[in-house]
Amino acid sequence: MKRVLFRRFIAASLVVAAPYGWAQHSLTVPFEVESVTNPGLAPSGEGRVTVFRLAPRYEIESVRDDVRTVLTMGVAIEQSSNTALSANRNLPDVGYVWESSRPTSVFGLSASYRRESTRSTEFADFGRLAVDSTQETGVFGARWSKDLAPNTRVMLGAAHTRVSYDDPLLEDYHETAASVAMERDRGEDDSYSLEASAARLVPDGESENDSRVGLLFRYERPLNEVLTLNTELGVVRTSGSRSQTDPVGRLQLTYAGERFSTSIGWARNVAAGGTVGGYLRTQEVDWTLDYVVTGSTSLSLRAGRAQSLAPESTSGSSISARLMSELTQFWSMSFGVEHRRLRAADGPASGNLIGLGFVYSHPNF
């Protein structure tokens, strides 16, 4: 049934896209070979596995009059040398955006469907790794903005998200959310906004329904020509199995120079997850650095830590480095290493990754 709906979604997207005479096409085809130790981050260790990954991605975009449309289609095909440690997977990723712009308003619709490994999503979002399963996520959304004055606008948004898993340890759910915000520009890159939001989470299992309301203040300001500060401060109230009020927010400082850029940030949030119990309290710290070594070679460094604050405290941290080098106009090579650490109730664990890849990229395919 899910595959039938997926095929129908692609067919409907192509039918909508057809009349527009696409102006721009792009194709990216990465091929990677990864050697991963302890991929499940078990305290006792699980040995080593080699993963082969082919991930083509195609995008077509059109701007005609006041309408912009974007259709993206991709799939990650993973083959493992040991399926007991890492399963073979086909992970499609499809998205469609339709946006109509008027002189003082913008209205947009979006839809997406993707499959991912929880070994990646759960670790990155919640700092945990309960089981290596497959997560399916479908999202339908709408947004509208209206200029009330040359520097003031109101924005409305709504989205329905459906998440399911192929393992009973994680619980399927759907969430419906809506928001309203008022934004004001103080300068070309200086703006602030106040947003009120509400959401309802309904698990498929025996867990109680959960709801969330929040108020969030955002402020973005350039400190100088190369430094930008982004801040978010607010509060969220959840009502369900564990009703409580939590502070949320984000601080991010970004530097953008000629040869390198870097960013450091902290965030605290209340988000939906597949663990029984509704909304989860999370906290993240991240740091990135991108450096142009030569005209054709660049280096990227990443470090981050994600933590689940409740109902069970777990944390996962990672540090990685990746070197990218252009070989020809359309071909490039990458080499990367990553170290992961997990702290959970059953004890600490760690794992390493070494990857080599080649990427074919054609911006006007």
C-alpha positions in Angstrom: 0.0 0.0 0.0 2.8 2.4 0.9 4.6 1.7 -2.4 1.4 2.3 -4.3 0.9 5.7 -2.6 4.5 6.6 -3.3 4.2 5.8 -7.0 1.0 7.8 -7.2 2.7 10.8 -5.5 5.5 10.8 -8.1 3.0 10.5 -10.9 0.9 13.4 -9.6 4.0 15.6 -9.2 5.1 15.0 -12.7 1.6 15.8 -14.1 1.6 19.1 -12.2 5.2 19.9 -13.3 4.6 19.0 -17.0 3.0 22.3 -18.2 5.8 24.5 -17.0 8.6 23.8 -19.5 11.3 23.3 -16.9 14.0 26.0 -17.0 16.7 24.3 -14.9 17.7 20.7 -14.3 20.5 19.3 -12.1 21.8 15.8 -11.4 24.0 14.6 -8.6 25.2 11.0 -8.3 27.5 10.2 -5.3 29.0 6.8 -4.9 30.6 6.0 -1.5 32.3 3.1 0.2 32.4 3.2 4.0 34.1 1.1 6.5 32.2 1.3 9.8 33.2 -0.1 13.2 30.4 -0.8 15.7 27.7 0.7 13.5 25.0 0.0 16.2 27.1 1.7 18.9 26.7 -1.3 21.2 28.6 -1.1 24.6 30.3 -4.4 23.8 31.1 -3.5 20.2 29.8 -5.2 17.1 32.7 -5.6 14.7 33.1 -4.0 11.4 31.0 -3.6 8.3 31.5 -2.3 4.8 28.7 -0.3 3.2 28.4 0.6 -0.5 26.1 3.5 -1.2 24.8 4.9 -4.5 22.6 8.0 -4.0 21.5 9.7 -7.3 19.4 12.9 -6.9 17.6 14.8 -9.7 16.0 18.3 -9.4 13.9 20.2 -11.9 13.0 23.8 -11.2 10.8 26.3 -13.1 9.9 30.0 -12.6 7.1 31.1 -14.9 5.5 34.5 -14.3 4.7 34.5 -10.6 4.8 30.8 -10.0 7.9 28.8 -8.9 7.9 25.0 -8.8 10.6 22.6 -7.7 10.5 18.8 -7.9 13.3 16.7 -6.4 13.7 12.9 -6.7 16.4 10.8 -5.2 17.2 7.4 -3.7 20.0 6.1 -1.6 20.8 2.4 -2.4 22.9 0.8 0.4 24.5 -2.7 0.2 26.1 -4.1 3.4 28.8 -6.7 3.7 27.1 -7.9 6.9 23.3 -7.5 7.1 23.3 -8.5 10.7 25.1 -5.3 11.6 23.7 -3.0 8.8 20.8 -3.9 6.6 20.6 -3.5 2.9 18.3 -0.6 2.1 16.6 1.4 -0.7 15.8 4.9 0.7 13.8 7.1 -1.6 13.5 10.9 -1.1 10.9 12.9 -3.1 9.8 16.5 -2.6 7.5 18.9 -4.4 7.1 22.7 -3.8 4.6 25.0 -5.5 4.9 28.7 -4.7 2.9 31.7 -6.1 4.2 35.2 -5.4 2.3 38.4 -5.7 3.6 42.0 -5.1 2.6 41.8 -1.4 2.0 38.2 -0.6 3.4 34.6 -1.1 1.4 31.4 -1.0 3.1 28.0 -1.1 2.3 24.3 -0.9 4.8 21.5 -0.3 4.8 17.7 0.0 7.6 15.2 0.7 8.2 11.6 1.3 11.5 10.0 2.5 12.9 6.8 4.0 15.9 7.0 6.4 17.8 4.8 8.7 17.1 5.5 12.4 20.8 4.8 13.0 21.3 8.3 11.5 18.1 10.1 12.4 17.8 9.0 16.1 21.5 9.7 16.8 21.5 13.1 15.1 18.2 14.4 16.6 18.1 12.8 20.0 21.5 11.4 20.8 20.4 7.8 21.1 20.3 4.6 19.1 17.7 2.2 20.3 17.5 0.0 17.2 18.7 0.2 13.6 15.4 0.3 11.7 13.9 2.2 8.8 11.9 5.4 9.3 9.3 6.6 6.8 8.2 10.3 6.9 5.5 12.0 4.8 4.8 15.7 5.2 2.2 18.0 3.6 2.4 21.7 4.3 1.1 25.1 3.4 2.3 28.6 4.1 1.1 32.1 3.4 2.7 35.5 4.0 1.3 39.0 3.6 3.0 42.4 3.7 1.2 44.7 6.1 3.8 47.5 5.5 7.1 47.8 3.5 9.0 46.3 6.4 6.3 44.3 8.3 4.6 41.0 7.3 2.3 38.4 8.8 3.0 34.7 8.2 0.7 31.6 8.6 1.8 28.0 8.3 0.4 24.5 8.7 1.8 21.0 8.3 0.7 17.4 8.7 3.5 14.8 9.3 3.2 11.1 9.3 6.1 8.9 10.7 6.2 5.1 10.7 8.9 2.5 11.5 9.5 -1.1 10.6 10.4 -2.1 14.2 8.0 -2.5 17.1 10.4 -0.8 19.5 9.6 2.5 17.9 6.0 3.8 17.8 4.3 5.2 14.7 2.6 8.6 15.0 1.2 11.6 13.1 1.4 15.2 14.1 -0.6 18.2 12.9 0.9 21.7 13.5 0.0 25.3 12.8 1.7 28.6 13.5 1.2 32.4 13.1 4.1 34.9 13.1 4.6 38.7 12.8 8.0 39.7 11.3 9.6 43.1 11.0 12.7 44.2 9.2 14.9 46.8 10.8 17.5 46.8 8.0 18.6 44.9 5.0 19.7 41.9 7.1 18.3 42.9 10.5 15.0 41.4 11.4 12.9 40.0 14.3 9.7 38.1 14.7 7.3 36.7 17.2 5.6 33.3 16.6 2.8 31.4 18.3 2.4 27.7 17.4 0.3 24.7 18.4 0.6 21.0 17.5 -1.2 17.7 18.3 0.6 14.4 18.3 -1.4 11.1 18.0 0.6 7.8 18.4 -0.7 4.7 16.7 -0.1 2.5 19.8 -1.3 2.7 23.4 0.5 5.9 24.3 -1.6 9.0 25.2 -2.1 11.8 22.7 0.1 14.8 23.3 -0.3 18.5 22.5 2.1 21.4 22.4 1.7 25.2 22.4 4.6 27.6 22.2 5.7 31.2 21.9 9.0 32.0 20.2 10.9 35.3 19.6 13.5 35.3 16.8 16.1 37.9 16.1 18.8 38.0 13.3 21.4 40.7 13.2 24.7 41.1 11.4 27.4 42.2 13.9 29.7 43.4 11.1 30.5 42.4 7.5 31.5 38.8 8.3 29.7 38.0 11.6 26.0 37.2 12.0 24.1 36.5 15.2 20.8 34.4 15.2 18.8 34.1 18.4 15.6 32.3 19.3 14.1 32.5 22.8 10.7 31.1 23.9 8.7 28.7 26.0 6.7 25.5 25.2 3.9 23.9 27.1 3.1 20.2 26.6 0.0 18.4 27.8 -0.2 14.7 27.8 1.5 11.9 29.7 4.0 14.4 31.1 2.5 17.9 31.2 5.1 20.6 31.8 6.5 23.9 30.6 10.0 24.1 29.1 12.2 27.0 27.9 13.4 26.6 24.3 15.8 28.6 22.2 18.7 28.8 19.8 21.9 30.8 19.6 24.1 30.7 16.6 27.1 32.8 15.6 28.3 32.6 12.0 31.5 33.9 10.4 31.7 34.0 6.6 35.1 35.0 5.2 36.7 34.7 1.7 38.5 31.4 2.2 36.8 29.9 5.3 33.5 30.1 7.2 32.6 28.8 10.6 29.5 28.5 12.8 28.9 27.6 16.4 25.5 27.1 17.9 23.4 25.9 20.8 19.7 24.8 20.7 17.1 23.5 23.1 13.8 22.2 21.7 10.7 20.0 22.4 10.3 17.7 19.4 8.2 14.6 18.4 10.0 11.2 18.3 9.2 7.6 18.0 9.9 6.7 21.6 6.8 5.9 23.6 5.9 9.0 25.6 5.1 11.8 23.1 7.2 14.9 22.9 10.9 14.8 23.9 13.1 17.5 25.3 16.4 17.8 23.5 19.5 19.9 23.6 22.2 20.3 20.9 25.6 21.9 20.4 27.3 22.1 17.0 30.3 23.5 15.4 31.3 23.6 11.7 34.2 24.9 9.7 34.7 25.0 5.9 38.0 26.0 4.5 39.0 26.4 0.8 42.5 24.8 0.6 42.9 25.5 -3.1 40.7 26.5 -6.0 39.6 22.9 -6.4 40.0 21.4 -2.9 38.1 22.2 0.3 38.1 20.8 3.9 35.0 20.5 6.1 35.2 19.9 9.9 32.1 19.1 12.0 31.6 18.5 15.7 28.3 18.2 17.6 26.5 16.7 20.6 22.8 15.9 20.8 21.1 15.1 24.1 17.7 13.8 25.1 16.7 15.4 28.4 13.6 13.4 29.2 12.1 10.9 29.7 15.5 9.1 29.6 18.8 11.0 29.5 21.0 9.9 26.6 23.6 11.8 24.6 25.5 11.2 21.4 28.5 13.2 20.1 30.5 13.1 16.9 33.5 14.7 15.2 34.2 14.4 11.5 36.5 15.7 8.8 35.9 15.5 5.0 38.2 16.5 2.1 36.6 17.3 -1.2 38.6 17.7 -4.5 37.4 18.5 -8.0 38.8 16.1 -10.6 37.1 17.4 -13.7 34.2 19.8 -14.5 31.6 17.2 -13.4 33.6 14.8 -11.2 34.9 15.2 -7.7 36.4 12.9 -5.0 35.8 12.9 -1.3 37.5 11.3 1.7 36.1 11.4 5.2 36.5 10.2 8.7 34.1 10.3 11.7 34.2 9.3 15.3 30.9 8.7 17.3 30.3 8.3 21.0 27.1 7.3 22.8 26.2 7.5 26.5 23.1 5.7 27.5 21.7 3.7 30.4 23.3 0.5 29.3 26.8 2.1 29.2 29.0 4.1 26.9 29.9 3.0 23.3 31.9 4.4 20.4 32.4 3.7 16.7 34.4 5.0 13.7 33.8 5.5 10.0 36.2 5.9 7.1 34.7 6.7 3.7 35.9 7.2 0.2 33.6 8.5 -2.5 33.2 9.9 -6.0 30.5 12.4 -7.1 29.2 13.2 -10.5 27.4 16.6 -10.5 25.8 18.3 -13.5 24.1 21.6 -12.7 22.3 22.0 -16.1 21.6 18.4 -17.0 
